[in-house]
Amino acid sequence: MIEVSGGCHCGAVRFRAEMPDPPVPALDCNCSVCSMTGFLHIMVPHENFELVTGRDALTSYRFGTGAAEHLFCKTCGVKSFYQPRSHPDAWSVNANCLDQPVELAIEKFDGRDWDRAKAALE
Ligand SMILES: [Zn+2]
């Protein structure tokens, strides 16, 4: 495991997380919200993630089924992590929001055909 840190652009939101040794598995999703925000997913089990600062800085957005909770910094608008629908026991951390880039093993996730893509993960 490696320990990483990251957060939003303005620095209000800061987190620490443990991830597997690189290359770290990551998902590149093409759904409407991920493609607009440029989010690159690293799934981190809830117990391997700690929000250090910024709980009050976060605002949330839900759409569609409402199962995912998209969390954005109220000040800078950056989504550094959120609760994904596909992995209810994990946070999805944005690889683009880590302090130090890590080597990634990127797989495509066809979020536009969500049910089929989710089934293919299992
Ligand atoms: Zn911010």
Boltz pocket constraint, residues with backbone or C-beta under 6 A from the ligand:
constraints:
  - pocket:
      binder: B
      contacts: [[A, 8], [A, 9], [A, 10], [A, 11], [A, 12], [A, 13], [A, 73], [A, 74], [A, 75], [A, 76], [A, 77], [A, 78]]
      max_distance: 6.0
